[in-house]
Amino acid sequence: ALDLGYTVSVITDGCRGVNIHPQDSANAFMDMAAAGATLYTLDDWLETQR
């Protein structure tokens, strides 16, 4: 979606990785953030909606 120009927000506590290797999920979040996605917890995202 980022490659297509969409704004991407990821609610991290609503995601869970498979973690074939111990840090796979953490690395995936870091990769998404580095690519331009905004990472939120649900509580933080809800605050942006008020």
C-alpha positions, 0 to 999 in steps of 0.5 A, spaced: 500 500 500 505 504 501 508 503 494 502 505 491 502 512 495 497 510 500 497 512 508 498 506 512 497 506 519 498 499 523 495 498 530 500 493 533 496 490 538 492 487 533 497 484 529 501 478 531 507 475 527 509 467 526 516 469 528 519 463 525 525 467 528 525 470 535 525 477 532 521 477 526 515 480 528 519 486 531 523 486 525 517 487 520 514 493 525 521 496 524 521 495 516 514 498 516 515 504 520 522 505 515 517 504 509 513 510 512 507 506 515 505 509 522 505 504 528 500 505 533 497 501 539 489 501 539 489 506 545 494 511 541 490 511 535 483 512 538 486 518 541 487 521 534 480 520 532 477 524 538 
